[in-house]
Amino acid sequence: MKLQDKNIVITGAADGIGLALAKRFLRENPKSISLIDISSSVNDIASDLEAIGYVSDVTDENQFQSILNQIIDNEGSIDLFCSNAGIQQFGTLETSTVDWQKNWDVNVMSHIFAAKVLIPHMQTRKSGYILLTVSAAGLLNMPSALTYATTKHAAMGLAENLSIMYGNDGIIVSALCPQLVDTNMVRSAKSLANDHPLLKDGILPVEIVADETVNGIDSEKFLILPHKEVAKYIQGKAYDYDAWIQAVRKLVP
């Protein structure tokens, strides 16, 4: 998909990957960019970018869907929806049920709430693009981040199913799956010490992730992999699952 003259919506847009996507998309001359975030700072950010800001909790189904419908009414369509809002939590079985539910709501249900509005809208138009920010953790795994890895696997399954079910309706789905990216979420993760095994493939700047995302959207690829090593890891996992699990065990701190 070419982004010129398209109406674009991004969630989790006040910082990190979401903000980098907004800045990068502007260079493609879209018709409009709407930024959604739980933080009220999104309004000032949107103003600076000559975009439109909306404050919303993407886990509040009625509020979130109301804003999506408002954007459709205001702009006439949503051509590209970037379901980017997400949270990362480290920990294993000690994670509370409350935190499990929070991760599930943000990392999975927010995508579903959006799809319930967007899929019928895009089916009517016989075109549309949905980009889910999933993470390589949804393809591989992430030691010591049980909640994050599990919910990101669910998000990947959702992305696959949406593509399978609605691809014949002219709807394109992509899953953006980077490893570590230089965001506040990663920088604040105390579990990632300088010698942590997960750092071995490096932390990518958000600008590179945004560039790779535009390239992936342009070629309409399902999997967008800013860290090129991930493709090799997926192949290794599929080739010998037991050997792959044994190798990942070595990454456990």
DOKOL-715967 format. One line per 10 residues: number of its first residue (from 1); for each residue x, y, z of C-alpha. Coordinates in nm, 2 decimals, decimal comma. Example, Ala and Ser with C-alpha at 12.3 -4.5 7.8 and 13.67 -1.06 7.14 Angstrom:
1 = 1,23/-0,45/0,78; 1,37/-0,11/0,71;
//
This chain:
1 = 0,00/0,00/0,00; 0,12/0,35/-0,08; 0,05/0,59/0,20; 0,00/0,90/0,00; -0,35/1,04/0,05; -0,44/0,77/0,30; -0,62/0,82/0,63; -0,40/0,67/0,90; -0,47/0,59/1,27; -0,20/0,49/1,53;
11 = -0,26/0,38/1,88; 0,01/0,41/2,15; 0,12/0,71/1,96; 0,25/0,94/2,22; 0,60/0,79/2,23; 0,81/0,50/2,12; 0,73/0,31/1,80; 0,40/0,47/1,76; 0,54/0,83/1,76; 0,82/0,72/1,53;
21 = 0,57/0,57/1,28; 0,37/0,90/1,28; 0,68/1,10/1,20; 0,79/0,86/0,93; 0,44/0,83/0,77; 0,43/1,21/0,74; 0,70/1,19/0,48; 0,47/0,98/0,26; 0,21/1,27/0,24; -0,09/1,09/0,39;
31 = -0,43/1,26/0,38; -0,46/1,25/0,76; -0,29/1,10/1,07; -0,49/1,04/1,38; -0,30/0,96/1,70; -0,46/0,77/1,99; -0,30/0,74/2,34; -0,40/0,70/2,70; -0,18/1,00/2,78; -0,31/1,35/2,73;
41 = 0,03/1,45/2,59; -0,09/1,30/2,26; -0,28/1,62/2,20; 0,03/1,84/2,21; 0,23/1,58/2,01; -0,05/1,57/1,74; -0,05/1,95/1,72; 0,32/1,96/1,67; 0,29/1,71/1,38; -0,02/1,87/1,23;
51 = -0,20/1,55/1,31; -0,52/1,49/1,52; -0,50/1,37/1,88; -0,74/1,15/2,07; -0,71/1,05/2,43; -0,85/0,70/2,49; -0,79/0,39/2,69; -0,77/0,11/2,42; -0,89/-0,14/2,68; -1,22/0,04/2,72;
61 = -1,42/-0,11/2,44; -1,70/0,14/2,42; -1,47/0,45/2,45; -1,22/0,31/2,20; -1,47/0,21/1,94; -1,65/0,54/1,97; -1,33/0,72/1,88; -1,27/0,49/1,58; -1,62/0,56/1,46; -1,57/0,93/1,51;
71 = -1,25/0,92/1,30; -1,43/0,74/1,02; -1,71/1,00/1,03; -1,46/1,29/1,03; -1,22/1,16/0,77; -1,44/0,94/0,56; -1,23/0,63/0,61; -0,95/0,45/0,80; -0,72/0,32/0,53; -0,43/0,21/0,76;
81 = -0,48/0,13/1,12; -0,17/0,07/1,33; -0,27/-0,12/1,64; 0,05/-0,03/1,83; -0,05/0,01/2,19; 0,12/-0,25/2,41; 0,28/-0,31/2,75; 0,58/-0,52/2,85; 0,60/-0,70/3,18; 0,88/-0,91/3,32;
91 = 0,82/-1,20/3,56; 0,70/-1,55/3,56; 0,44/-1,74/3,78; 0,45/-1,47/4,05; 0,27/-1,23/3,82; -0,07/-1,14/3,97; -0,40/-1,22/3,81; -0,46/-0,85/3,79; -0,14/-0,79/3,59; -0,23/-1,09/3,37;
101 = -0,56/-0,93/3,29; -0,40/-0,59/3,22; -0,15/-0,75/2,98; -0,43/-0,95/2,81; -0,65/-0,64/2,77; -0,38/-0,42/2,62; -0,18/-0,67/2,41; -0,47/-0,87/2,28; -0,82/-0,74/2,34; -0,74/-0,38/2,22;
111 = -0,67/-0,53/1,87; -1,00/-0,72/1,88; -1,20/-0,41/1,99; -1,05/-0,23/1,69; -1,11/-0,51/1,45; -1,48/-0,52/1,54; -1,51/-0,17/1,40; -1,25/-0,18/1,12; -1,32/-0,51/0,95; -1,68/-0,43/0,86;
121 = -1,57/-0,08/0,76; -1,30/-0,21/0,53; -1,52/-0,49/0,39; -1,77/-0,22/0,28; -1,48/-0,04/0,10; -1,32/-0,36/-0,02; -0,98/-0,23/0,10; -0,79/-0,15/0,41; -0,48/-0,23/0,60; -0,43/-0,34/0,96;
131 = -0,09/-0,34/1,12; -0,04/-0,50/1,46; 0,27/-0,43/1,66; 0,33/-0,78/1,79; 0,70/-0,83/1,88; 0,94/-1,11/1,80; 0,83/-1,25/2,14; 0,51/-1,35/1,96; 0,70/-1,56/1,71; 0,98/-1,69/1,93;
141 = 0,95/-1,63/2,31; 1,10/-1,42/2,58; 1,25/-1,58/2,89; 1,15/-1,42/3,22; 0,86/-1,24/3,06; 0,58/-1,50/3,08; 0,29/-1,26/3,06; 0,44/-1,06/2,77; 0,54/-1,36/2,56; 0,20/-1,54/2,61;
151 = -0,01/-1,24/2,52; 0,21/-1,16/2,22; 0,17/-1,52/2,09; -0,21/-1,46/2,12; -0,17/-1,13/1,92; 0,02/-1,32/1,65; -0,25/-1,58/1,63; -0,51/-1,30/1,59; -0,31/-1,13/1,32; -0,28/-1,46/1,12;
161 = -0,65/-1,53/1,16; -0,75/-1,19/1,05; -0,54/-1,22/0,74; -0,67/-1,57/0,66; -1,04/-1,47/0,72; -1,05/-1,13/0,55; -0,77/-1,13/0,30; -1,02/-1,22/0,02; -1,21/-0,91/0,11; -0,93/-0,68/0,01;
171 = -0,80/-0,63/0,37; -0,43/-0,66/0,43; -0,28/-0,75/0,77; 0,08/-0,72/0,88; 0,25/-0,82/1,20; 0,54/-0,59/1,31; 0,78/-0,81/1,50; 1,10/-0,64/1,62; 1,32/-0,76/1,90; 1,44/-0,49/2,14;
181 = 1,38/-0,13/2,03; 1,51/0,19/2,19; 1,19/0,30/2,37; 1,10/0,41/2,72; 0,95/0,06/2,77; 1,28/-0,11/2,70; 1,50/0,15/2,88; 1,29/0,12/3,20; 1,32/-0,26/3,21; 1,55/-0,32/3,50;
191 = 1,57/-0,69/3,41; 1,77/-0,61/3,10; 2,12/-0,56/3,24; 2,40/-0,48/3,00; 2,50/-0,84/2,97; 2,15/-0,98/2,93; 2,14/-1,25/2,65; 1,84/-1,08/2,48; 2,07/-0,79/2,40; 2,29/-0,99/2,17;
201 = 2,11/-0,88/1,85; 2,12/-0,52/1,95; 1,86/-0,25/2,03; 1,73/-0,08/1,72; 1,65/0,29/1,70; 1,28/0,36/1,66; 1,36/0,54/1,33; 1,49/0,22/1,17; 1,18/0,03/1,29; 0,97/0,29/1,13;
211 = 1,16/0,28/0,80; 1,13/-0,10/0,79; 0,76/-0,07/0,87; 0,70/0,16/0,57; 0,90/-0,08/0,35; 0,69/-0,37/0,47; 0,36/-0,19/0,42; 0,47/-0,08/0,07; 0,53/-0,45/-0,02; 0,23/-0,57/0,18;
221 = 0,43/-0,83/0,37; 0,26/-1,01/0,65; 0,57/-1,04/0,86; 0,77/-0,72/0,91; 1,10/-0,81/1,08; 1,32/-0,51/1,16; 1,58/-0,75/1,32; 1,67/-0,97/1,02; 1,80/-1,24/1,25; 1,44/-1,33/1,35;
231 = 1,37/-1,50/1,02; 1,66/-1,74/1,08; 1,54/-1,81/1,44; 1,19/-1,89/1,31; 1,33/-2,14/1,07; 1,54/-2,30/1,34; 1,24/-2,33/1,57; 1,03/-2,49/1,30; 1,31/-2,73/1,19; 1,37/-2,88/1,54;
241 = 1,15/-2,75/1,82; 1,32/-2,95/2,09; 1,67/-2,82/1,99; 1,52/-2,47/1,98; 1,38/-2,49/2,33; 1,71/-2,62/2,46; 1,89/-2,33/2,30; 1,65/-2,07/2,44; 1,69/-2,22/2,79; 2,05/-2,10/2,78;
251 = 1,91/-1,74/2,76; 1,74/-1,78/3,10; 1,93/-1,54/3,34;
//
